[in-house]
Amino acid sequence: MMQLIDGKATATAIKAEIAEEVKEIVAKGGKQPHLAAVLVGHDGGSETYVKNKVLACEACGFKSTLIRFEDNITEEELLACVDKLNKDADVDGFIVQLPLPKHIDEQKIIEAIDYRKDVDGFHPINVGRMAIGLPCFISATPLGIITLLKRYNIETSGKKCVILGRSNIVGKPMAQLMMQKQYGDATVTVCHSRSKTLKEECRAADIIIAAIGQPDFVTADMVKPGAVIIDVGTTRVPDATRKSGFRLNGDVKFDEVAEKCSYITPVPGGVGPMTICSLMKNTLLASQMRNEK
């Protein structure tokens, strides 16, 4: 019997748990966690994400600051803003919302962020610490997926896990976590656009994590009965029946795959809400680490 993995409900529950923890911290005279977000330009997707992050801060009892810049900001000005946030003692963690305009070097900006405030988990120090299993900020989407698997008591140890996609944001860190003893403890295969045996690999998988960015890529003939399907895809596809004119579509052909698998995440309402909730968990962790100093 197929079970839907409800990321929205799980995220709501976790945010309530975080809010309780924050209440206790503040009651004991501790500092309210503070997350800042930097938004450059007016990309529709980014606007939505940042708005949701601000709402999540409210739900968790965090202080939040939104810093906005126009598209024409120079790299120097953005680096100066990062420097200011690094030095601001009240800010526990901050993010610079990606993508950035073409004239700004994203990697340069990421590396300028103090890794102890890098709650997105994109700084090479956090990525490196994660790779060797040291405490760090794990990037939000992989952390959200690991959290969902745990909350649903999905057995991952020794299982065959196929990850579709090799991006720095999802595919690579996901592979690292799924093979590490303290997280997935699974046998991991990473497939991508050049993989010749992609369908065969998927058919043998107990767990498929699809993060390839192609709508409806995973079809029923690629899934073995009883597999666990985690769909990370969020592509906007035109839909005249929606008020917005589009709908979010996953990498998995949901209707045909759902009948075959044991667990599946929907899009929207699966991995998405967990990503933002992981950012909140990282911010709480950043705040606790700074308080311990």
C-alpha positions in Angstrom: 0.0 0.0 0.0 1.5 3.3 -1.1 2.0 6.0 1.6 2.3 9.6 0.8 5.2 11.4 2.5 3.7 14.7 3.7 6.5 17.2 3.8 4.1 20.1 4.6 2.7 18.4 7.7 6.2 17.3 8.8 7.7 20.7 8.4 4.8 22.3 10.3 5.4 19.9 13.2 9.2 20.6 13.2 8.6 24.4 13.2 6.3 24.0 16.2 9.1 22.0 18.0 11.6 24.7 17.1 9.2 27.4 18.4 9.0 25.6 21.8 12.7 25.4 22.0 13.1 29.1 21.2 10.5 29.9 23.9 12.6 28.0 26.5 15.9 29.7 25.3 14.3 33.2 25.6 12.7 32.4 28.9 16.1 31.5 30.3 17.5 34.8 29.2 19.0 33.6 25.9 19.0 35.4 22.6 16.3 35.0 20.0 17.8 33.4 16.9 18.2 35.8 14.1 18.2 34.9 10.4 18.9 37.5 7.7 18.3 37.0 3.9 19.7 39.0 1.1 17.6 39.2 -2.1 19.0 40.7 -5.3 16.6 41.6 -8.0 13.0 40.5 -8.6 13.1 36.8 -9.7 9.6 35.3 -9.2 10.9 32.1 -7.7 13.3 33.8 -5.4 10.7 36.3 -4.2 8.4 33.3 -3.2 11.2 31.4 -1.5 12.3 34.5 0.6 8.7 35.3 1.5 8.3 31.7 2.8 11.5 31.9 4.7 10.3 35.1 6.5 7.0 33.4 7.3 8.9 30.3 8.6 11.0 32.6 10.9 7.7 34.0 12.4 6.4 30.4 12.9 9.7 29.5 14.7 9.8 32.6 16.8 13.0 33.8 15.1 13.9 37.4 14.3 14.3 37.9 10.6 15.8 40.6 8.4 15.3 41.0 4.7 17.9 43.0 2.8 16.9 43.9 -0.8 19.0 45.1 -3.7 18.2 45.9 -7.3 19.7 43.8 -10.2 22.3 46.5 -10.9 24.1 46.1 -7.5 27.9 45.7 -8.0 29.8 42.7 -6.8 31.8 45.0 -4.4 28.5 46.3 -2.8 27.2 42.8 -2.3 30.6 41.7 -0.8 30.4 44.7 1.6 26.9 43.6 2.6 28.2 40.1 3.3 31.1 41.5 5.4 28.6 43.6 7.4 26.5 40.6 8.2 29.6 38.5 9.1 30.4 41.1 11.7 26.9 41.7 13.0 26.9 40.1 16.4 23.1 39.9 16.5 22.8 37.9 13.2 23.2 34.1 13.9 22.9 33.0 10.3 22.3 34.5 6.9 21.7 33.5 3.3 22.2 35.2 -0.1 19.4 34.0 -2.2 20.6 32.3 -5.5 20.6 32.7 -8.5 22.4 36.1 -8.6 22.6 38.3 -11.7 25.1 37.2 -14.3 27.7 40.0 -13.5 28.2 38.7 -10.0 30.4 35.7 -9.2 28.2 33.4 -7.1 31.1 31.3 -5.8 33.0 34.4 -4.7 29.9 35.6 -2.7 29.5 32.1 -1.1 33.1 31.9 0.0 32.9 35.4 1.5 30.2 34.2 4.0 31.6 33.3 7.4 31.1 29.5 7.4 29.8 29.7 11.0 26.9 31.8 9.7 26.4 29.9 6.4 23.1 28.3 7.3 22.6 27.3 3.6 25.6 25.0 3.9 27.1 26.1 0.6 30.5 27.3 1.9 33.4 24.9 1.0 34.3 24.5 4.7 30.8 23.2 5.5 30.8 21.1 2.3 34.2 19.6 3.3 33.2 19.0 6.9 30.0 17.3 5.7 32.1 15.0 3.4 34.2 13.7 6.3 31.3 13.5 8.8 32.2 16.5 11.0 29.5 18.7 12.6 28.5 21.4 10.1 25.6 23.0 8.4 24.2 20.5 5.9 22.6 22.2 2.9 18.9 22.5 3.4 17.4 20.2 0.7 19.5 17.2 1.5 18.9 17.7 5.3 15.2 18.0 4.6 15.2 14.6 2.7 17.2 12.9 5.4 14.8 14.2 8.0 11.8 12.9 6.1 13.3 9.5 5.7 13.9 9.4 9.5 10.5 10.7 10.5 8.8 8.1 8.3 11.0 5.4 9.7 12.1 4.4 6.2 14.8 1.8 6.4 17.9 3.0 4.5 20.8 1.0 6.0 22.3 -1.3 3.4 19.6 -0.4 0.8 20.4 0.5 -2.8 19.9 4.2 -3.3 20.0 5.8 -6.8 20.4 9.6 -7.0 19.5 11.3 -10.2 21.4 14.5 -10.7 24.9 15.6 -9.5 24.4 19.3 -8.6 26.3 20.9 -5.7 23.0 21.8 -4.1 21.3 18.4 -4.1 22.9 15.5 -5.9 26.4 15.6 -4.5 25.6 16.3 -0.9 22.7 13.8 -1.0 25.1 11.1 -2.2 27.5 11.9 0.6 24.8 11.7 3.3 23.2 8.6 2.0 26.5 6.7 2.1 27.6 7.9 5.5 27.1 5.6 8.4 25.3 8.1 10.7 22.8 9.2 8.0 21.8 6.9 5.2 24.3 4.0 5.5 23.1 2.9 2.0 24.8 1.7 -1.2 24.7 4.8 -3.4 24.8 5.2 -7.2 24.7 8.6 -8.8 23.2 8.9 -12.3 23.1 12.0 -14.5 22.5 13.1 -18.1 25.5 11.0 -19.4 24.7 7.8 -17.6 24.3 5.0 -20.1 22.6 2.5 -17.7 20.3 5.0 -15.9 17.0 3.1 -16.4 18.6 -0.2 -15.3 20.1 1.4 -12.2 16.7 2.9 -11.2 15.0 -0.5 -11.7 17.3 -2.0 -9.2 16.9 0.8 -6.6 15.2 0.5 -3.2 15.2 4.3 -3.0 15.2 6.8 -5.8 16.0 10.5 -5.2 15.2 12.4 -8.3 16.9 15.8 -8.6 17.5 16.1 -12.3 15.2 19.1 -13.2 13.3 17.3 -15.9 9.5 17.1 -15.5 8.0 13.6 -15.5 11.5 12.1 -16.1 11.0 9.0 -13.8 8.3 6.8 -15.3 6.7 3.6 -14.0 8.9 1.3 -16.1 11.9 2.7 -14.2 10.6 1.8 -10.7 10.6 -1.6 -9.0 7.5 -2.5 -6.9 7.8 -1.2 -3.4 10.6 1.4 -4.0 10.7 4.6 -2.1 10.5 7.7 -4.3 11.8 11.2 -3.3 11.0 13.8 -5.9 13.1 17.0 -5.6 12.0 18.4 -8.9 10.2 21.7 -9.0 9.8 22.9 -12.6 7.3 25.6 -13.4 5.2 24.3 -16.3 2.5 26.4 -18.0 -1.1 25.6 -16.8 -4.0 27.7 -18.1 -6.3 26.3 -15.4 -4.2 27.9 -12.6 -4.6 31.5 -11.5 -0.8 31.9 -11.6 -0.7 30.5 -15.1 1.7 27.7 -14.1 1.9 24.7 -11.8 4.9 23.1 -10.1 5.9 19.8 -11.7 8.2 17.1 -10.2 10.8 14.9 -11.9 8.6 11.9 -11.3 5.4 11.0 -13.3 3.5 10.9 -10.1 0.2 9.2 -11.2 1.8 6.2 -12.8 4.7 5.8 -10.3 2.6 6.2 -7.1 0.8 2.9 -7.8 4.1 1.0 -7.8 6.0 2.4 -4.9 5.8 2.1 -1.1 6.4 5.7 -0.3 6.4 8.9 -2.5 6.7 12.6 -2.0 4.3 14.8 -3.8 5.2 18.0 -5.7 4.4 20.5 -4.3 4.1 19.7 -0.5 6.9 17.1 -0.3 10.6 18.1 -0.2 10.0 21.9 -0.7 8.6 22.7 2.8 11.3 20.6 4.3 14.0 22.7 2.7 12.8 25.8 4.4 12.3 24.0 7.7 16.0 22.7 7.5 17.1 26.3 7.1 15.3 27.0 10.4 17.0 24.0 12.1 20.4 25.3 10.9 19.7 28.8 12.1 18.8 27.4 15.6 22.0 25.4 15.6 24.0 28.5 14.6 22.4 30.4 17.4 23.2 27.7 19.9 26.8 27.4 18.8 27.3 31.1 19.1 25.7 31.1 22.6 28.0 28.4 23.8 31.1 30.4 22.9 
